Amino acid sequence: TSTNEAPNAPIIPKRLWAALVTHSSVSPDLLWGDASKAIIRSLANSLASFPLQTTGFSSFKEEFVTAGGVFLKEVQLTNME
């Protein structure tokens, strides 16, 4: 949890948990804290293999944000050097 969250805040949002268990063999009544390592691994595999279709760009252009720490002024865009 982040410092802005309550100490007992869930590790993942309730709606995400509900979607994960809906698309897996996990009981929707299972609490995250009661999930075994095998169940968590199964959920991770289900999440990683879940097909998502890209339908377009967002209006905020988040998809163009990089996390590499390279200033664009240092890159020659014609040859990407």
Contacts in CASP RR format, 6 or more apart in sequence:
PFRMAT RR
TARGET T0000
AUTHOR 0000-0000-0000
METHOD contacts of the structure
MODEL  1
TSTNEAPNAPIIPKRLWAALVTHSSVSPDLLWGDASKAIIRSLANSLASF
PLQTTGFSSFKEEFVTAGGVFLKEVQLTNME
1 7 0 8 1.000
1 9 0 8 1.000
1 11 0 8 1.000
10 17 0 8 1.000
10 32 0 8 1.000
11 32 0 8 1.000
11 33 0 8 1.000
12 20 0 8 1.000
12 32 0 8 1.000
17 32 0 8 1.000
18 28 0 8 1.000
20 26 0 8 1.000
20 43 0 8 1.000
20 46 0 8 1.000
20 47 0 8 1.000
21 27 0 8 1.000
21 28 0 8 1.000
21 30 0 8 1.000
21 43 0 8 1.000
22 28 0 8 1.000
23 46 0 8 1.000
23 50 0 8 1.000
24 42 0 8 1.000
24 43 0 8 1.000
24 46 0 8 1.000
25 42 0 8 1.000
26 35 0 8 1.000
26 39 0 8 1.000
26 42 0 8 1.000
26 43 0 8 1.000
30 39 0 8 1.000
35 43 0 8 1.000
57 63 0 8 1.000
75 81 0 8 1.000
END
